[in-house]
Amino acid sequence: MTEKTITLEAPNGMHARPAGELVKLAKSLSPVKLTLCSGGKCANAASMLSLLALGLKSGSAVTVRAEAASAGEESAALESICRFIADIKD
């Protein structure tokens, strides 16, 4: 398992539109299992309801975890998800 903690900079936090796009990205990275954790709660990155239940606001610290058969798959998927979160603008 590989993990990285980043800060959600989006002014509106993680709302429905970026959460939906994140779910699409996470599903496209299958078979890597991606999990987001914040405030003592964790969510499957491929589940929109789970992501929204985290209640991520601007400034939230988010730990992204990736689990896969190979370290290369893990790190590539982890970087894709972290880049996506860093690029959320609204």
N, C-alpha and C positions, 0 to 999 in steps of 0.2 A: 504494500500500500504506500502511495505517495501522497503527500498533502502540502498545501500552501495556504497561508492566511493573507487575505487582502482586505482593503477597506472599500466598501461600496460608496462611491462618490456621487452617484446619480442624485440630483436634487429632490426627486420624487420617490426615492427608494425603489424597491422591487415591486412594481405593480403588475397588473394583468398582461399588458403588452410585452414588456421585456421578459416576464416569466414565461409566457408562451413561446417566445423565441428561444429562450434558454432550454426549454423542454425539447424543442425540435433539434437543437444542437446536441443535447445530451443523448437523444435517441439515435442521432446519426453517428455517434461515436461508439455505439454498441459493438462489441460485447463488454466494453469498459463500464464498470459500475461506478457512477459518480454520485457523491453525497456532498451536500452543503450543510455546514453547522454554524450556528450563531446563538449566543445567549443560552447555551446549555441544551438547545434543541437541534435535531438533525433532520434533513429531508432528502429524499431521493430526488436527484436533479431531473429525472424523467417524469416527475409528477407535479403538475401545475398546482394542485391543491396543497400538496406538501410544501412547495416553495412559498406560496402565499401565506401559509400558516406560520412560517418563520417570522413574518412581520418585519422584514428587513427595511430599515429606514436609512436615509443618507447618513453616512458616518459609521454604519454598522461594520464590525469586524466579521468577516466571513471566512471560515476554513473550508477549503475545497479538498475533498479526498477522492482519489482515483484508485480503483482496484482492477487489475487485469492479469492475464497470464504472463505478460512480459513487461518489463520496466519501461521499454521504449513506448509501448502503447499507453501506459499510465502517464508518462511525462508529456507525451503529445496531447493527450486528452485534457490533462490538467492545465496545460498552457492555453489550450483553446478556450476552455471555460473561464479561466482567469482573465484572458484578453477580452472576452465578451463582457464580463462583469465590469471591467475597467472602462470599456467603451460605451456603457449605457449613459446617455446624455439627458434623458427626460424622466 
